[in-house]
């Protein structure tokens, strides 16, 4: 089974030095999503309007396989719409 490493960053980087043996990249992608969820459950303040949470999955050679990125969007911002044209 291949070993995958889950590095996280949200303002500062946390490197995974141990890794986890998983069946394939699909399993690693799902694990990255779970890991991001656990991090946010423990500390929702990891993300705000300027900082996102990123979990990068690398293989044993250090190559990036995939990433899960969680960010927020400030929905209070007013979207300017063009005035309707009079036809």
C-alpha positions as CSV (number, residue, x, y, z in Angstrom):
1,X,0.0,0.0,0.0
2,X,1.3,3.5,-0.8
3,X,2.1,5.9,2.0
4,X,0.6,9.4,1.8
5,X,1.5,12.5,3.8
6,X,-1.0,15.2,4.9
7,X,0.5,18.6,5.3
8,X,-1.7,21.5,6.5
9,X,-1.4,25.2,6.4
10,X,-3.5,28.0,7.7
11,X,-1.2,30.9,8.4
12,X,1.6,28.5,9.2
13,X,2.7,25.1,7.8
14,X,2.3,21.8,9.7
15,X,4.3,19.0,8.0
16,X,3.3,15.4,8.4
17,X,6.4,13.4,9.0
18,X,4.7,10.0,9.6
19,X,2.2,9.6,6.8
20,X,-0.5,7.0,6.5
21,X,-0.7,3.8,4.3
22,X,-3.8,4.0,2.2
23,X,-5.1,1.9,-0.8
24,X,-4.9,4.6,-3.4
25,X,-5.3,8.3,-4.3
26,X,-9.0,8.2,-3.9
27,X,-8.7,7.0,-0.3
28,X,-6.0,9.7,0.3
29,X,-8.3,12.5,-1.1
30,X,-11.1,11.3,1.2
31,X,-8.8,11.2,4.2
32,X,-7.6,14.8,3.4
33,X,-11.2,16.0,3.5
34,X,-11.8,14.2,6.8
35,X,-8.6,15.7,8.2
36,X,-9.6,19.2,7.2
37,X,-13.0,18.7,8.8
38,X,-11.3,17.5,12.1
39,X,-9.0,20.6,12.1
40,X,-11.9,22.9,11.6
41,X,-14.0,21.1,14.2
42,X,-11.2,21.6,16.7
43,X,-10.6,25.3,15.7
44,X,-13.0,27.0,13.4
45,X,-10.9,30.2,13.6
46,X,-8.3,28.5,11.4
47,X,-10.1,30.2,8.5
48,X,-11.3,33.8,8.2
49,X,-11.8,36.3,5.4
50,X,-8.1,36.5,4.7
51,X,-6.8,33.0,5.6
52,X,-7.8,29.6,4.1
53,X,-7.1,26.1,5.3
54,X,-5.1,23.9,2.9
55,X,-4.4,20.2,3.3
56,X,-1.9,19.0,0.7
57,X,-1.4,15.3,0.1
58,X,2.0,14.1,-1.1
59,X,3.4,10.7,-1.9
60,X,6.5,9.0,-0.5
61,X,8.6,10.9,-3.0
62,X,7.2,14.3,-1.9
63,X,5.2,14.8,-5.1
64,X,1.9,16.7,-4.7
65,X,-1.0,14.3,-5.3
66,X,-4.0,16.5,-4.5
67,X,-5.1,19.3,-2.1
68,X,-8.2,20.2,-0.2
69,X,-8.7,23.9,0.2
70,X,-11.3,25.4,2.6
71,X,-11.9,29.2,2.3
72,X,-14.6,31.6,3.3
73,X,-16.4,34.2,1.2
74,X,-17.7,37.4,2.7
75,X,-21.3,37.2,1.5
76,X,-22.2,40.6,3.1
77,X,-20.6,42.4,0.2
78,X,-23.2,44.1,-2.0
79,X,-23.1,43.0,-5.6
80,X,-23.8,45.8,-8.0
81,X,-26.2,44.9,-10.7
82,X,-26.7,46.9,-13.9
83,X,-29.9,48.9,-14.0
84,X,-32.5,47.3,-16.3
85,X,-32.5,48.9,-19.7
86,X,-35.7,50.5,-20.9
87,X,-36.6,49.0,-24.2
